[in-house]
Amino acid sequence: MSTKQHGGQKTAETQKVAPAKGKLGVMVVGLGAVATTMIAGVEAVRRGLAKPIGSLTQMGTIRLGKRTDNLSPLIREFVPLANLKDVVFTGWDIFEDNVYEAAAHAKVLDAETLAKLKPYLQKIKPMPAVFDQYYVKRLHGTHVKKGKTKRDLADQLIADIRNFKKTVDRVVMIWCGSTEIFLEPTAVHRSIEAFEAGLKKNDIGIAPSQIYAYAALSEGVPFANGAPNLTVDVPAMIELSKKNAAPICGKDFKTGQTFMKTILAPAFKARMLGVSGWFSTNILGNRDGEVLDDAQSFKTKEESKLGSLEYIFQPELYPDLYKKIFHKIRIEYYPPRGDEKEAWDNIDIFGWLGYPMQIKVNFLCRDSILAAPIALDLVLFLDLAKRAPSLRSIGIQEWLSFYLKSPQTREGLYPEHDLFIQSMKLKNTLRHIMGEGLITHLGLEYYD
Ligand SMILES: NC(=O)c1ccc[n+]([C@@H]2O[C@H](COP(=O)([O-])OP(=O)(O)OC[C@H]3O[C@@H](n4cnc5c(N)ncnc54)[C@H](O)[C@@H]3O)[C@@H](O)[C@H]2O)c1
């Protein structure tokens, strides 16, 4: 393929990205608030009932070439993304509720909207899940697979994937399940062989999310992790992802408070304003809030949320400004609010000659309304990655950090948390795979 040029710098020749032909099957693990809001939303958009607001793949444009070229196509027209009309959903849950019932339970979308979508939503019924209460203390699932070993369970998931594959052309899997307890990598995660031996021995270090991920990656199916679980963030999964050309990304959808943090913190750093404290608290009353009310699941979420400031502020480079930040995060389960979370941030900053100032952020957000378009974009972009020769076998898709609270990176490489750097990285990756010039924003060429 020849390299295209629109006035920007040329990138290296790239092989062609395969077109998005036929149906894209999306296997969703956990049909709760986020998943049902995504599925119902996609159907509402397909029927022309609503706009896909918040989705970069559906509404975003991408500038090509010089500013004076006036060329900014829609992303979905620039790269060969699956069309929403070709997306087919299925999934697993530990409860038997169909997607209509689960969405009604989640109370994110109003009854009137759900009623219009009911015939479609009630047809999507979850397959029995792989679940173990040891890993999510607050849930008691009944709709679960039985198996003597974790290997048996993985094989049952592989059979589910193979069956679904018969009905669609390509498959992607996304974890929208509950947050599991905090786990650290152990010997069982070190290689594919160790992991497979661990499956047979029911190793305690293998959580259900990893059994799903293993099944997906073994079948060459890309996998996104929307929760803060360890899941694919271990060498065995990275190896499997590369081996079977099944792109991965994670973890934890970047929605409310961390989204705000990764906008504000880069601004303070850009202006060399100091920060002495950042206190964040939330109230939320959905099932996610209930699960996070358990200390071990909260620990997983807390770790995921804490990292962003440390990486953005680089206290080792700027000790006078960021060495002594007191950073604290609370999540309180408060049922009356349901999915309509409220978040407060108190930020103590200091400026010229050390004079202190304060900023308060009060975000009354809707958790799943923010997360649903992220889940959709991740699914569509992972499917694109699988068809892009330069992305499909690299394992971790760092360019999707934009959507994630705790972006997965190669070992030894620090994650990029700044939302605007992440956005540039994402768009330049799209330009790169399409053989377009990258945009550096240098701008000197306009003043020659
Ligand atoms: N809502 C947000 O804005 C947001 C943001 C970032 C991350 N997340 C994460 O996304 C995940 C989903 O959030 P939610 O608000 O939809 O929660 P939810 O509780 O409404 O949905 C989770 C679903 O997963 C199911 N589940 C749990 N374990 C399972 C398993 N092993 N197999 C199959 N199904 C399983 C549960 O039964 C439930 O239906 C959570 O881990 C949450 O922390 C959500």
PDBQT file of the ligand as one rigid body, heavy atoms in Angstrom, charges set to zero:
ROOT
HETATM    1  N1  LIG A 501     -20.038   2.371  36.110  1.00  0.00    +0.000 N 
HETATM    2  C1  LIG A 501     -18.872   2.948  35.940  1.00  0.00    +0.000 C 
HETATM    3  O1  LIG A 501     -18.783   4.119  35.669  1.00  0.00    +0.000 OA
HETATM    4  C2  LIG A 501     -17.619   2.151  36.060  1.00  0.00    +0.000 A 
HETATM    5  C3  LIG A 501     -16.423   2.817  35.904  1.00  0.00    +0.000 A 
HETATM    6  C4  LIG A 501     -15.249   2.113  35.982  1.00  0.00    +0.000 A 
HETATM    7  C5  LIG A 501     -15.274   0.763  36.180  1.00  0.00    +0.000 A 
HETATM    8  N2  LIG A 501     -16.449   0.130  36.373  1.00  0.00    +0.000 N 
HETATM    9  C6  LIG A 501     -16.390  -1.292  36.648  1.00  0.00    +0.000 C 
HETATM   10  O2  LIG A 501     -17.153  -1.976  35.695  1.00  0.00    +0.000 OA
HETATM   11  C7  LIG A 501     -17.706  -3.122  36.299  1.00  0.00    +0.000 C 
HETATM   12  C8  LIG A 501     -19.202  -3.139  36.032  1.00  0.00    +0.000 C 
HETATM   13  O3  LIG A 501     -19.823  -2.048  36.683  1.00  0.00    +0.000 OA
HETATM   14  P1  LIG A 501     -21.403  -1.985  36.833  1.00  0.00    +0.000 P 
HETATM   15  O4  LIG A 501     -21.729  -0.650  37.395  1.00  0.00    +0.000 OA
HETATM   16  O5  LIG A 501     -22.037  -2.410  35.560  1.00  0.00    +0.000 OA
HETATM   17  O6  LIG A 501     -21.641  -3.090  37.965  1.00  0.00    +0.000 OA
HETATM   18  P2  LIG A 501     -22.900  -4.058  38.132  1.00  0.00    +0.000 P 
HETATM   19  O7  LIG A 501     -22.766  -4.619  39.511  1.00  0.00    +0.000 OA
HETATM   20  O8  LIG A 501     -24.165  -3.383  37.777  1.00  0.00    +0.000 OA
HETATM   21  O9  LIG A 501     -22.653  -5.192  37.044  1.00  0.00    +0.000 OA
HETATM   22  C9  LIG A 501     -21.720  -6.203  37.187  1.00  0.00    +0.000 C 
HETATM   23  C10 LIG A 501     -22.367  -7.491  36.728  1.00  0.00    +0.000 C 
HETATM   24  O10 LIG A 501     -21.382  -8.500  36.693  1.00  0.00    +0.000 OA
HETATM   25  C11 LIG A 501     -21.966  -9.711  37.131  1.00  0.00    +0.000 C 
HETATM   26  N3  LIG A 501     -20.878 -10.601  37.494  1.00  0.00    +0.000 N 
HETATM   27  C12 LIG A 501     -20.073 -10.562  38.572  1.00  0.00    +0.000 A 
HETATM   28  N4  LIG A 501     -19.170 -11.546  38.515  1.00  0.00    +0.000 NA
HETATM   29  C13 LIG A 501     -19.384 -12.210  37.350  1.00  0.00    +0.000 A 
HETATM   30  C14 LIG A 501     -18.763 -13.315  36.719  1.00  0.00    +0.000 A 
HETATM   31  N5  LIG A 501     -17.731 -13.937  37.286  1.00  0.00    +0.000 N 
HETATM   32  N6  LIG A 501     -19.240 -13.725  35.523  1.00  0.00    +0.000 NA
HETATM   33  C15 LIG A 501     -20.298 -13.095  34.941  1.00  0.00    +0.000 A 
HETATM   34  N7  LIG A 501     -20.927 -12.052  35.513  1.00  0.00    +0.000 NA
HETATM   35  C16 LIG A 501     -20.470 -11.605  36.687  1.00  0.00    +0.000 A 
HETATM   36  C17 LIG A 501     -22.889  -9.269  38.252  1.00  0.00    +0.000 C 
HETATM   37  O11 LIG A 501     -23.873 -10.217  38.511  1.00  0.00    +0.000 OA
HETATM   38  C18 LIG A 501     -23.468  -7.987  37.680  1.00  0.00    +0.000 C 
HETATM   39  O12 LIG A 501     -24.645  -8.206  36.943  1.00  0.00    +0.000 OA
HETATM   40  C19 LIG A 501     -17.355  -3.062  37.791  1.00  0.00    +0.000 C 
HETATM   41  O13 LIG A 501     -16.222  -3.857  38.030  1.00  0.00    +0.000 OA
HETATM   42  C20 LIG A 501     -17.025  -1.630  37.980  1.00  0.00    +0.000 C 
HETATM   43  O14 LIG A 501     -16.110  -1.400  39.049  1.00  0.00    +0.000 OA
HETATM   44  C21 LIG A 501     -17.635   0.791  36.296  1.00  0.00    +0.000 A 
ENDROOT
TORSDOF 0
